[in-house]
Structures are given as structure tokens and as C-alpha cells.
Amino acid sequence: MVPISILDLVPVILGETPREALRKSLDLAQHAEAFGYKRYWVAEHHNMTAIASAATSVVIGYLAGGTSTIRVGSGGIMLPNHPPLVIAEQFGTLESLYPGWIDLGLGRAPGTDSRTLRALRCDPAREASFPQEVVELQRFLAPAESAQAVRAVPGAGTEVPIWILGSSTFGAELAAQLGLPYAFASHFAPDALLAALEIYRKKFKPSKQLDHPYAMAGVNVVAADTDEEARRLFTTVQQSFTNLVRGARGKLQPPIDNIDDYWTPAEQHHASHMLKYSIVGSRETVRRGLEEFVALTKADELMIVTSLYDHAARVRSYEMVAN
């Protein structure tokens, strides 16, 4: 099996606060390290009551401080929300504190709605300059040049590994052009997965960071002792995606016995489409599903996403996948 990693949205469940969510994420990261996972990433989202990782760099520092061998990073930082210099300083600081264990995954979407984007004082037009800003960030993290007037301190010379994240073919083109590893968000945006991977591999140009294509694909996984139990746990995820279709915000809800009582046929169609790459079931069902997904994508690494209401069930699911 290819290496496996974790994308943690730091989910806030109904009845709890971000404080509890963050503590549970540290506990999960420590378990993931013991289970043998390669990376543990958190993502930047804003104004979402169910996600507690808005201050992504701070969360990474918290998780890295409580672990010792697992790589910790962003999946990702939404670069148009930040000046490249600031991100270079933040991740240069993280790399200085935890050398050799930090990843910097970059996305070009805002990770929020238009009103929150205005509150962030961000210009939506900056998405168009994403490629140039990635290159600028690379330069800030590279060894400083003698005539360089502006330097990232900390940051210069740390050469934190950069990943390009994407849910379309745009990121695949950019990652290939810059010779960077590429991660596709197929756990919620399945449509362009295979096309993006093909473009990335076909057009890849070797770089100082990477001499061959390296692609990661996201997949939702819920493992439990039986298929029935796993499907019931998965209704938390299905409710969450249904709420996205409805334009409703809210914390993660407990599992329910019959998801058909929750969504309409139209909502089922949209939510189930976003969740196309989801593997739910017993140990054997999940093993078979992961093998099929790797055969389909030829991914070099899998990013497992498991957002459940019950923390113990979530830890158990990740343990079963690792085993």
C-alpha cells in the first residue's frame, strides 16, 4: 500500500467549542503518529462554525509541539489571503522550531465566502496572480541572495517543502510547471481528478525540490467493525455535505439511523456526487476500496479524511485503515 496521511478539518461537533476540537486533533495526531501515518495536515477555512483551523499556522505549531516524527503541515494555506512574505515568516518560524517536519501546501481559493473575504481585506483578483505569488514565496524561503533587500526572518534558507493543492486542472498545470508535488482534493471535488493527475504527470518538469512527479489524492474513509456501523457513522458526513448544498452552516451532527429522512432526492444527488470518492465499511471493505482507488489514480500517497461526531470512533477508523 502507498503511504497514507491525514487531512484534519479540526471538526467542531454539536455542543462543543473549538477548544475541545483542537484538543481532540492533538490527540488524533499523536495516535496517527503511533499508527504510522506519514503526514498530518490542517486546512485554512474562515467563518465556518464546524472547522477550528482558521489560524492554520498556529494550529500546526500546536500539533507539531505535541508530536515528534509525523510531518505536520497545511492542506492548505490559501495564499491569496496572505502576503507571501508573511507566510514565509510563519512557516520559516515553524521550520526553525521543528526542523524537517513541516509541509506547506498552498491553495488559490479563499476558503470562505465573499463577505468574509472582505473582512479579511482580500482582493478576489489576487487569485489570478497565484502562480507569481507561489514563486515569490519560494524565493523568500530559498537562501537569501547578497543583494536581496527584503528577507523572511525566519524563513530565508529554510526551504520548507511546498505543495500545490487543487480541485481543478489549474493546480495540476502549475505544480507540473514548477516541479512541485501535487495534492488533489478529490474528497469533495471529484470531477477533474483523473484529468488533473494525467496533466500533472505528462507536463511535469523536474526542479530543485522534486525530480519526478509525486501526486497525492484525497479520499473520505470511514472504517468500523461492520459495514452497517460504518454507514451509520458516515451519516454525519452526509448531513454535513447536505448542509453545504443547502447553504446552511453548522457544527457536525451525530449520526442518524436513516439518512433518507434528512435529505431530499435533489440534495442526495448533489451531496453524494461531492462524496463520490468515499470508502465506507468494515476492514475488508475499506481495504478493497483503497486498493481500487490506488489502482484508479496511481496515486503516490493517499490523504485520508475522516470527520466523525464520535472522537473514539474516528481514532478507531484511522487505526483500522493504518492496519
C-alpha positions, 0 to 999 in steps of 0.5 A: 500500500502507498503511504497514507496521511491525514487531512484534519478539518479540526471538526467542531461537533454539536455542543462543543467549542473549538477548544475541545476540537483542537484538543481532540486533533492533538490527540488524533495526531499523536495516535496517527503518529503511533499508527504510522501515518506519514503526514498530518495536515490542517486546512485554512477555512474562515467563518465556518462554525464546524472547522477550528483551523482558521489560524492554520499556522498556529494550529500546526505549531500546536500539533507539531509541539505535541508530536515528534516524527509525523510531518505536520503541515497545511492542506492548505494555506490559501495564499491569496489571503496572505502576503507571501512574505508573511507566510514565509515568516510563519512557516520559516518560524515553524521550520526553525522550531521543528526542523524537517517536519513541516509541509506547506501546501498552498491553495488559490481559493479563499476558503470562505465566502465573499463577505468574509473575504472582505473582512479579511481585506482580500482582493478576489483578483489576487487569485489570478496572480497565484502562480507569481505569488507561489514563486515569490514565496519560494524565493523568500524561503530559498537562501537569501541572495547578497543583494536581496533587500527584503528577507523572511526572518525566519524563513530565508534558507529554510526551504520548507517543502511546498505543495500545490493543492487543487480541485481543478486542472489549474493546480495540476498545470502549475505544480507540473510547471514548477516541479512541485508535488501535487495534492488533489482534493478529490474528497469533495471535488471529484470531477477533474481528478483523473484529468488533473493527475494525467496533466500533472504527470505528462507536463511535469518538469523536474526542479530543485525540490522534486525530480519526478512527479509525486501526486497525492489524492484525497479520499473520505474513509470511514472504517468500523467493525461492520459495514452497517456501523460504518454507514451509520457513522458516515451519516454525519458526513452526509448531513454535513455535505447536505448542509453545504448544498443547502447553504446552511452552516453548522457544527457536525451532527451525530449520526442518524439511523436513516439518512433518507429522512434528512435529505431530499432526492435533489440534495442526495444527488448533489451531496453524494456526487461531492462524496463520490470518492468515499470508502465506507465499511468494515476492514475488508471493505475499506481495504478493497476500496483503497486498493481500487482507488490506488489502482484508479489514480496511481496515486503516490500517497493517499490523504485520508479524511475522516470527520466523525461526531464520535472522537473514539470512533474516528481514532478507531477508523484511522487505526483500522485503515493504518492496519 
